[in-house]
Amino acid sequence: MLTKEEIIRDWLPRYTGTALADFGRYVLLTNFSEYVRIFSGKFKAGINGSDRPMQTCTNSNGLTIINFGMGSANAATVMDLLAAVKPKGVLFLGKCGGLKRTTEIGHFILPIAAIRGEGTSNDYVPPEVPALPSFKLHKFVSEILVERSFEYRTGVVYTTNRRVWEHDAAFKKRLELLRAIAIDMETATLFTVGLVNEIARGALLLISDMPITPEGVKTSSGDRRVSQQFTNLHLEIGIEAMHKIGKKGEKIKHYSY
């Protein structure tokens, strides 16, 4: 296999257990198997890839959800592989840590940009290239949030490769200086690799913890409570946004690369 296209057309089915023809025109991305299970139950659709690194489920409306795992390396991989099917839009439903007093657990973040602190994206474009979502995709998501009177924030998200940092005072001080509203491990990579692969992309993040203070660090019990309270709502908004885009047939990749 000499070309990128040959590689990703072979690897996407290998990673997911899903044939290229069975992917929908629009894609939801998640880090959590529970999101895929709920999606499967909602649409009475089977889950593929239970024995693979990534699990997928596609409904009859042409919407596919993929659990790609955790971290920026996996985020880059899934966005590279999705270039094999050229989706019309990709929306990431992820969790993040809130970094501002104005944010609370259960709030949604619709990031206007992401700081590339993860390093993975440096293999794709120079460090000066900003990590940005596709504006029109976020426009659809924000309209739904406003229509349903959901609490949400916009701002810049810091993406890191470092999973355990909550004990590090110097790292937390740097986060304050960067003025980020939230922190996660995937968003900047998804935006950057989406740009490189000419895929319209966005992210709707759920604040699951407030890790700047010791009492705000995520725990197993706290994560379970957040999942029980907000997982269904988070997924519901993502589904509605992507179905709305598909129904209107409006292009969300609105300029040439």
N, C-alpha and C positions, 0 to 999 in steps of 0.2 A: 504494500500500500504506500504509494508515493505522495499522495496529496492529502491535505487536511480533510477535504470532503469525503474521500474514501475512508479515512480513519473514523470520522465521527458517524458516518452512516453505518459502519459496522459496530462501533462502540455504544451508541445510544441504545439499541436493542439489547446489547450484551449487559449493560449496566442496569437496565430497567425491566428486562423480560417483556418488553412491549415492541411490537413491530412498528416501523416508521409510519405506515399507513393508518395505524390506530391512534396516533396522537391527535389531539384536537387543535383547532386553529388558535385557541387562546390557552394560556397556561397559568396555573397558580403554583407557586413554590412554597414549601414549608420545610421546617426542620423536624417535624413531629409526626410520628406514625398515627397519632390519635386524629389528626386533621384528615388524613386519608381515610381512616375508618369511618369517621362521621360523614364525609363526602360520599363514600361508598354506600352507606346506609340510606342517606338522603335520596340518592338517585337510583338505588337498587342496581348498582354497577359493580362488577368484579374488580378486585385488586390484583394487579400484576406485579411480579418481582419480589415476592415474599422471601425468596432465596437469593436475591440480588442486593447490591449496595443501595439501590434506589427503588422505591415502590411508586406505582402510578395507578390512577383510576381515571377513566374518561366517561363523561355522561353523554346522553343522546343529543345535547345541544352543542357538542364540539368543544367542551371545556375539559382540560386535563389537569389533574393535581399531581404533583411530584414531591415526595419526601426525599430530599437530596442529602440529608445528614447535616452535620454541624461544621462551621468554620469556613474560612475564606478559600481554602484549597478546593473544597467540595463545591463552593459557590462558583468558582471559576470553571470547574469541570462541567457542571450542569449547563452553564451558559455557553460553553464551547460546544457541547454535545447537542444542545437544542438548535444550533445553527443548521443541523442536518434536516430539520423539519420546518425551519423558517416560520416560527409562530408569529401571528400578527401582534401579539402583546403578551407580556409576562409580568405578573404581579407577585411580589414576595410578601407572604404573611409571616412575619417574624416577631420575635420578642426582643425587648431591649431593656437596658437599665436606664432609668431616668436620672438626669444629672442636675436638674434645676428645681428650685422650690415650687415653681409654678406647675410642675408635673406631678401626677399622682398615679399610683398603681391603678390600672384599668383605663387610663387615658390612651388614646391613639396618637401616634406620631406619623405625619405625612412629610417625610424629609424633603427639603428643597435641594439638598446636596449632602454628600458624605465626605469626611476627611479620610484620606487613604493611609491610615496608620498600620494597615495589615501587611504591607510589603508584597503580597501576591500580585497585586495589580501592576507593580513596577515591571513585571515580566511582559506586560502587554503594551503599555504606553509610558512616556516620560512622567516623572513625578509632578510636573507642572500641570498636567491635564486634569481638570476637575472631574470628580465623579458625580454625574448628574442623572436624574430620572428623565423620562419623557414627559414633558409638560402636559400634553393632552390626556395621557393616561391618568395622571394625578388629578386632572380636572374632573374626570368622571367620578373618581373615588371621592373627592372633596364634595361634589354635589350631593352624593348619597349621604355622606356624613352630616351635611348641613340640613338636608331634607328630613333626616331622622333625628335631628337635634342631639347628636352624639358629641361628647366632649373630645376635642382633638387639638393638637398643636402642630405647628410647622417649625422647622429649624434645621440645623445641621447636625448630623449624626457622626460620631467618631467610630470608625471600624478598626478593631485590633485583632491581631493573631493571638494575643495573650489571654488565656482563659482565667488564670488565677492572678488577680492583681489587686483585689479589694483590700489587702493588708498593706499595700505599698503607698505610703504617704506622698512620696515624690511623684509617683505616677498620677495620683489623684490631684495633686497641685497642678500638674501639667494640663489635665483635663479642664480645670477651672480656667486656666489661661487661654485655652483653645475655644472657650465659649460654646462648646457643643451642648445640645439639649439632651442627648442620649448617647449610649454606647452599645455597640453590638459587634458581631464577628463576621458579617456577611455583606451588608448593604453596599459599601464602597466597591467591593469586588464585583458584585452583581451589576452595578451600574456601569463600571468600567469595561468589563468583558462583554456586557450587552452592547455598549457603544462599538467596540471592536468588531463584533459579529453582526452589527446592524439590526439589533433586536430592540423593539420598543419595550421599555421596562419601567417598573415602579416598585414601591414598597409601602405597605401599610404595617407599621410596627405597633405592637402592644407593649406598654410599659408593664413589666412583670416584677420589678424590684427597684429599690432606690439605693444603689450600692455605695454611695459616697459616705454614708454613715454606717457604723458597725451594726446597728439594729436594722438597717435597711438591706443588708446583704441577703441574697436569695437562699432559702433553705428548702429542703424537700417538702416540708409541710406547707410552706408559703407558696411554692410553685404549684402544688396540688390545688390549693384554694384558688389561685389565679386561673388555672386551667378549667376548674369546675365552673367558675363564674363567667369567664370571658371567651373561651375557645369557640363555642357555638356562634356567638355574636361576631367574632373576628372573621370566622370562615364565611358566615352569612353575608357580611359586607363585601368580602372579596368576590364571592360568587355573583352577587347582584351587580357589582361593578363590571365584571367581565361579560356577563350576559347582556348587560345594557349596551356595552360597546359593540358586541357582536350583533345585537338586534338592530342598532342604528346603522351599522355598516360604515361607520365613520373611520377614516384612516387616522391612526394615532402616530404613525411615523410620518411626520409632516414636512420633512426636508430631506434632501439627498445627502448621503454620506460622501 
